């Protein structure tokens, strides 16, 4: 099992980024998927989750209305569209398999929001 995130980078406040998470050795259609993040000096925090069929979602209060999680089961890929980014969104972003029980994690992609 492997999860590989990409799409991070340096962006100015108010900017946008879209993260991707490509899965291999399993079909994401069989699992809910999640995004978490870890800011410098802090623990890993929940960002968003999506059900197997993409019909239901859950978001952390800090990102509601700004971030959108989606999935393309045919491409075995999960996305996180991030808009109106703030300096507090600076973190390493991780893709994970599962909803509340998470059994596989990617290596992360760094997002830095700074002017």
N, C-alpha and C positions, 0 to 999 in steps of 0.2 A: 504494500500500500504506500502511495506517495501523494502528497499534496504540495504543489509548487505555486507560490504566490508571485505576482509581478504587478507592475504598474505604479509602484511608489516613486517618490521623488520629492523635490523641493518645490513648493508652491507658495505664492503670496496669500496673505489673508483675503478671504472672499473668493478665492479661486476654487477650481474643481479638479478632481482626479477620479479615475475609475480603476479599481483594483480587480485583478483576475486571480482565480485559483483553479488550476487544472489538476484534475485527479487522474491517477493511473492505478491499475491493478484492481479496481473495483468500480462498480457502476453507481454514480451518485444518485441515480433515480431511486435507489433502494434506501436512501438515508436522508434525514434532515441535515442541513449544513449550517455552519455558524461562522461568524467573524468575531474575533476578540482583538484587543489591543493592549500594549504595555508601554506606558510612558516612562521616561527616565526616572529611576528611583521609586517607582510605584509597582504595584502588583498587576497581574493580568486582569483586564476588565472586559465584560461582555459588551458587544457592539450591536449585533443583529443576528437573527436566525431565520431560516426559511424551511417550510415543510417539504417533503419529498416531491409533491406535485406543484410546488410553487404557489399554492393558493392562500397560505397563511404565513404571517410574519410576526416577528417580535423585535422591538428596538429598545435600546437603552434610551432613557429620557434625554440624555445629553445630545443625542444625534437625531431624534425624531424630527421629521420635517426637512432634514438636510441630507440624510443618507438613505439610499435605497438598495436593498439586497435583492438579487435576482439570480436565476439559474437557467442554464441551457443544458438540459439532460442529454441531448443529442451530441453536444460537444464535451460533455463531462466536465463542465466548467461552472463555477459560481462567481458572481460579480458583486462588487460593492461600489456603487456610485456615490461619491462624496461631493457635496456642493456647499458653497458658502463656508469654506474651511476657516477654522480659527486656530490661533496658536496653541490652544489647549488640545487640539486634535493631533498634535505632534506625538508620534508613538511608532512602535513597531506593530504592524498589523498582521495577525495570524488567521489563517483559515483552519477550520476544524470540522471533523466529521461528527455529527450528532446534534442534539438539541440541548438537553441538560447533562446527559452523559456523553462525554467527548472522549473518543478513543484513539483518534489520530490527529496530528497537528502538522502544519507545514512549518517551514523554516522562517517565515516572516518576510515582510517587505517594509522598508522604512518610509514613513511619511513625515516630512518636516514642513511646518507652516510658519513662514517667517518672511518679513519684508527686508 
